[in-house]
């Protein structure tokens, strides 16, 4: 069920970015969501067995884990490559901001 919520957030971010016609905001939104999922997975693996770990274990490890759960074959490959290209663009944006200041 939580993966469905994550997919809904991704769709909302992409629709909002298309409405605003700004790919930078989509890259920041998707990357932030993926980073949050990875941080939740790290915290859940480091805490041991308690209620917080049980709560955080409900969330997928990353956005690609969600795509892997619901897709297979050529569609998953396409989504994975789009995700990698979006992350490369996000990295470019971060490096550009770093060298600008």
Secondary structure, 3 states (H helix, E strand, C coil): CHHHHHHHHHHHHHHHHHHHCCHHHHHHHHHHHHHHHHHHHHHHHHHCCCHHHHHHCCCCCCHHHHHHHHCCHHHHHHHHHHHHHHHHHHHHHHHHHHHHC
